[in-house]
Amino acid sequence: MYAFFTIFIGGGLGAVSRHYLSVYLMRMTAINAPWAILLINLLGCLGIGFFSAYLSRLTHAQLWQWFLLTGFLGGFTTYSTFTLNLIQLGEIHLASAFLNLFLHLGGGILCCFVGFWLARAV
């Protein structure tokens, strides 16, 4: 039961954080939704890499893993919004859609790796 509530609260906070950060990014910069979601997903990949490596060293980290990795970062990052934005961007400008796809996949893997590296360096 602890897992359910921990993941539930983390996921809700992550989803709300994603929404408000994307709105903030679109208002404060010249980027539109696909690029805001890209930045959020890359930040989430960095976070999941860092916290999964960092928390793996702790003996009693199960609640934090549920809250941060499955809950918060699961709600913060979004595959469904990414795919919808990718299709919408492709209808407007196909080359930008492919660039966005490449940056999501390549950048996500790179950010996750950097997160692991940073956690091991701490």
N, C-alpha and C positions, 0 to 999 in steps of 0.2 A: 504494500500500500504506500510505503514511503516513496518508492520509485514513481508511482503514478502521479502523486502530488508534486514531487520534485520536478519531474519532466513537464507536467502541466503548467506550473508556475514559470519555469524557465522558458518554455516554448511561447507562452503568452507574452512575456517580457521581451523575448527576442523578436517576435512578429511586430509588436508595437514599436520597438526600437528601429526595425527595418523601415517601417512606414514613415516615421518621423524623420529619420535620417535621409531617406530618399526625397521627401518633400523639402527638407532643408537644402540638400545638395542642388535640387532643381531650381530653387528660389535664389540661392546665393551664388550660383555659377551659371554658365551658359549651357550646361549639359541637359539632355532630356532623359526620359525614363530608362532606356536601355543602358545608358552609360552610368547612371546612378546605381542601377542594380549591379552592373559590373563591379563598380568600386565596393559596394556592400558585400558582394560575394567574395571578392578577393580579400577584403578585410576579414570576413568569416573564415576563409581558408587559412589565413595567417593565424587567426585565433585558434582554430581547431588543431592545427599543427602544433602550436605552442602549448596549449593546455593539455592535449593528449600526451605529449612527451613529458611535460612538467608533472602532471597528476599521476603518471605511471610510476613515479619515484616515491610517492607518498603511500603510506600503509593503509590509511583509512580515508580514501578519497572517493569511494563509490558514490556518495551523494553528490559530491562536486562534479563527478563525471556525468551523472545523470542530468544535473542542473545545467552545467555549462555546455557539454558536448551534444548530448541528445536534445535537451530542452532549448536553452538560449540560442546556441549557434545553429541548431536545426531550424528554429523559428526565424532566426535572423537572416540566414541565407535562404535562397529560394530557387529551386529548379523550375517550377511551374511558371513563375513570373519571367524568369530568364528565357524560357522557350517561347512564351507569348510575345515578349518584346522582340525577340529575334525574328519571329515571323513578321511582325508589324514593321520592323526596320527593313527586312528584306523586300517587302512590298514597295518601300520608298526608294531604297538604295541598296542593291544587292551586295556591292563591295563592302559597304559598312557593316552589313550583317555578317559577312564572312570574317571581317576583322574582329567584330564583337565576339563571335564564336571562338576564334583562335585565342583571343585574349582571355576569355573565360576559362577555357580548358588549359592552355599553356600557363597562363598567369595563376590559375588556381593551384595547379600542381607545384609551381615555383613558390607561391606564397605558403603553402602547406609545408614544403621542404624548409623554407626559411624559418617558419615557426618552430619546427622540430629542432633546427640548428640553434636558434636563440634559446630555447628551453634547456638544451644540453649545455649551453655556454654559461647559464646562470647557476 
